[in-house]
């Protein structure tokens, strides 16, 4: 199984900050990585697929990069609506696996 | 839209059938999935069924106890859960998948249905 490790698990940030979240795969997954945003009590929402492709309607302040085993999700200027938990997911092979999540908290 | 139902409080060892009613897209063209999230925990992929129901995939943690199925005429997705265990307690989401070179990511999710396994 491919293990996905996210860091940090929690990040205290402020509106306007540039935020970077890292996701590492235990083996190469090419670019087969997605990022999701989840707010409390709601379903996850797709942000990025294929490591760097923005899903329709996602603000351009979100961006993704990386390939192989190391990936990043960057929010260029954090907005109040962005305080949430973010998960990465590999879809290189079964079982499909998620990272443990990164929670963005207000500093 | 994806609307799950069928969750509730169930005793260990009993069975449960979750449903997911789909609308607003060509259901029969897409692989569909179940993903669960234990309270306060991360996301765990549970099961996948191909667009025509011919292929199913399961997480090792549920293999042999969970069965995913679909009815493209309804259109609906199902998850039959047998021999429930306390660690099956979670919100169960159905999700629409985008198929890419053999695997899926999830471009739309339902609101989830809560399953609590407790005596």
Interface residues (C-beta under 8 A of the other chain):
Chain A: X32 X34 X36 X42 X43 X44 X45 X46 X49 X50 X55 X87 X89 X91 X92 X93 X94 X95 X96 X97 X98 X99 X100 X101
Chain B: X42 X43 X44 X45 X48 X57 X59 X60 X93 X98 X100 X101 X102 X103 X104 X105 X106 X107 X108 X109 X110 X111 X112
